[in-house]
Amino acid sequence: MKKILLAVSLLIFTLFCLAKPSVAAVRCETQYGGNEVCVTTGQLQINKEVFNPNPKVNAYIDNISSTNVDSTYGYNFVTSELVKFKLTIKNIGDDTLHNVKVVDALPSFLFFTGTTPAEFHYDSFNPGTTKEEYVEARVVSESQLLVDSDCNVNTATATSDEEENDKDIAGMCVTKKVLGISTLPKTGPSDTFLILSLSAFAGLSGIGLIKFSKKTN
């Protein structure tokens, strides 16, 4: 009997040692309004940033506040203006990923210029690999912008054959031009919609973290 128990114990110990733990990491970002939100990701990570042309920033950041929310570092894109995005894709695990697909999606007030791809494909993505891709879009014309100002998020998604996936968003605001002067978006539905969208995304990520924790426990 003791030999049987010993054999079973050794078998359980061996299986435990051979079991491969799931890869998880935490990505923290500054959201619209200045709050920082951290989400759990898997082996495949994607980070989407938007270029802030404000002379005091002049860099790619996670989200751009409208000028009425942040008059110092905020920025409002105007109709027909070029908008640049940066996508950073990483494999932080130990296994090679296959058929990695990255898709960038824009809100209704932006369109792809055609000078850069909207999708990126990688046949294989080795451990430790990082890729940076750039996407250019443009704000629609004044006649196509249905409101004087609008704020929304842009989403980028990464998937692989191994069912590893991740997504990230970048928020920004647009406004019409009046006599060469930008009409600043007033605090209201547009800003509120963007804040709620970012909060909802963070909330869904939190749910994913809970599910992930249950699976790994």
C-alpha positions in Angstrom: 0.0 0.0 0.0 2.8 2.4 0.9 4.5 1.6 -2.4 1.3 2.5 -4.3 0.9 5.8 -2.4 4.5 6.6 -3.1 4.1 5.9 -6.8 1.0 8.1 -7.0 2.8 10.9 -5.1 5.7 10.7 -7.5 3.4 10.8 -10.5 1.5 13.9 -9.2 4.8 15.6 -8.4 6.1 14.8 -11.9 3.0 16.2 -13.6 3.1 19.3 -11.5 6.7 19.9 -12.5 6.0 19.3 -16.2 2.9 21.5 -16.2 3.6 24.7 -18.1 2.4 27.8 -16.3 0.4 30.4 -18.2 2.3 33.5 -19.2 0.8 36.7 -17.8 2.0 40.3 -17.5 0.6 43.6 -16.5 0.4 46.7 -18.8 -0.3 50.1 -17.2 -1.4 53.1 -19.2 -2.5 56.7 -18.6 -6.1 57.0 -19.6 -8.1 60.0 -20.8 -8.3 62.5 -17.9 -4.9 61.4 -16.4 -5.9 58.2 -14.5 -3.6 55.2 -14.8 -5.2 51.8 -15.5 -3.4 48.5 -15.4 -4.6 45.4 -17.2 -3.4 41.8 -17.4 -2.2 40.4 -20.7 -1.1 37.1 -22.0 2.0 36.1 -24.0 1.0 38.3 -26.9 0.9 42.1 -26.1 -0.1 45.1 -28.2 0.2 48.8 -27.2 -1.5 51.5 -29.3 -0.4 55.1 -29.0 -1.4 58.3 -30.8 1.0 61.2 -31.7 0.3 64.4 -29.8 1.4 67.4 -31.9 1.1 69.7 -29.0 4.6 71.5 -28.9 4.8 70.8 -25.2 4.4 67.0 -25.8 5.4 66.2 -29.4 5.4 62.5 -28.8 3.4 59.3 -29.0 1.2 58.8 -25.9 -1.6 56.5 -24.8 -4.4 59.0 -25.0 -4.8 62.7 -25.8 -7.1 64.9 -23.7 -9.1 67.6 -25.3 -7.9 71.1 -24.6 -10.8 72.0 -22.4 -9.8 69.1 -20.1 -6.1 69.8 -20.3 -5.3 73.2 -21.7 -1.6 72.7 -21.3 -0.9 69.3 -22.8 -4.2 68.5 -24.5 -4.8 68.8 -28.3 -7.8 68.9 -30.6 -7.4 67.5 -34.1 -9.2 69.6 -36.7 -11.0 68.4 -39.8 -8.7 67.0 -42.6 -5.7 66.9 -40.2 -3.3 64.0 -40.3 -3.3 61.6 -37.3 -0.5 59.2 -36.6 -0.6 56.0 -34.5 2.1 53.7 -33.3 1.5 50.0 -32.6 4.0 48.0 -30.5 3.6 44.2 -30.6 5.5 41.9 -28.3 5.9 38.2 -27.5 6.8 38.1 -23.9 6.5 34.3 -23.5 8.8 31.3 -24.2 7.0 29.9 -27.2 6.9 31.0 -30.9 3.5 32.3 -32.0 2.2 31.6 -35.5 0.0 33.6 -37.9 0.0 36.7 -35.7 -2.5 39.2 -37.1 -2.8 42.8 -36.0 -5.8 44.8 -37.0 -6.3 48.6 -36.5 -9.8 50.0 -36.3 -10.8 53.7 -36.5 -13.8 55.6 -35.3 -16.2 57.2 -37.8 -14.5 60.6 -37.8 -11.2 59.1 -39.1 -10.2 57.3 -42.3 -7.1 55.5 -43.4 -4.9 57.5 -45.8 -3.7 54.5 -47.7 0.0 55.5 -47.1 0.3 52.8 -44.4 -1.4 49.4 -43.9 -4.4 48.9 -41.6 -3.4 45.3 -41.0 -0.2 43.5 -40.3 0.6 39.8 -40.5 3.5 37.7 -39.2 3.9 34.0 -40.1 5.9 33.5 -36.9 6.6 35.6 -33.9 9.6 34.4 -31.8 9.9 34.8 -28.0 11.2 38.2 -27.0 10.4 39.7 -30.4 9.1 43.3 -30.5 7.7 44.9 -33.6 6.8 48.6 -34.1 4.3 49.5 -36.8 2.9 52.9 -37.8 -0.5 53.8 -39.1 -1.6 57.1 -40.6 -5.2 58.3 -40.7 -6.9 61.6 -41.4 -9.8 63.5 -39.8 -12.9 63.6 -42.2 -13.8 66.8 -43.9 -15.9 69.4 -42.1 -19.0 68.4 -44.1 -18.6 64.8 -42.9 -18.1 65.6 -39.3 -21.7 65.5 -38.0 -21.1 67.4 -34.8 -18.9 70.4 -34.0 -16.6 68.3 -31.8 -16.3 64.6 -31.0 -14.1 62.3 -28.8 -13.7 58.6 -29.2 -11.2 55.7 -28.9 -9.3 53.8 -31.6 -8.7 50.1 -31.1 -5.9 47.8 -32.2 -6.2 44.0 -31.8 -3.6 41.2 -32.0 -4.4 37.5 -32.4 -2.5 34.3 -33.1 -3.2 30.6 -33.9 -2.3 29.7 -30.4 -5.4 31.7 -29.2 -3.2 34.3 -27.7 -4.8 37.7 -28.1 -4.7 41.3 -26.8 -6.2 44.7 -27.6 -5.4 48.3 -26.8 -7.0 51.6 -27.3 -5.9 55.2 -27.9 -8.3 58.1 -27.3 -8.4 61.5 -29.0 -10.7 64.4 -29.9 -11.6 66.2 -33.1 -13.2 69.5 -33.8 -14.3 71.7 -36.8 -12.4 74.8 -37.9 -14.1 78.1 -37.8 -12.3 81.0 -39.6 -9.0 79.3 -39.1 -9.6 78.8 -35.3 -10.4 75.5 -33.8 -13.7 75.2 -32.0 -12.9 73.8 -28.6 -15.2 70.9 -27.6 -17.3 71.8 -24.6 -17.4 69.4 -21.7 -20.4 67.3 -22.4 -21.6 64.1 -24.2 -18.4 63.7 -26.3 -16.0 63.9 -23.4 -18.3 61.8 -21.2 -18.6 59.2 -23.9 -14.8 58.8 -24.2 -14.3 58.6 -20.5 -17.1 56.0 -20.2 -15.6 54.0 -23.1 -12.2 53.9 -21.5 -13.7 53.0 -18.1 -15.7 50.2 -19.8 -12.6 48.9 -21.5 -10.7 48.9 -18.1 -13.7 47.1 -16.5 -13.7 44.4 -19.1 -10.0 44.0 -18.7 -10.6 43.6 -14.9 -13.1 40.8 -15.6 -10.5 39.1 -17.8 -8.0 39.3 -14.9 -10.5 37.7 -12.6 -11.2 34.9 -15.1 -7.4 34.5 -15.7 -6.8 34.2 -11.9 -9.5 31.5 -11.5 -7.9 29.5 -14.3 -4.4 29.7 -12.9 -5.5 28.9 -9.3 
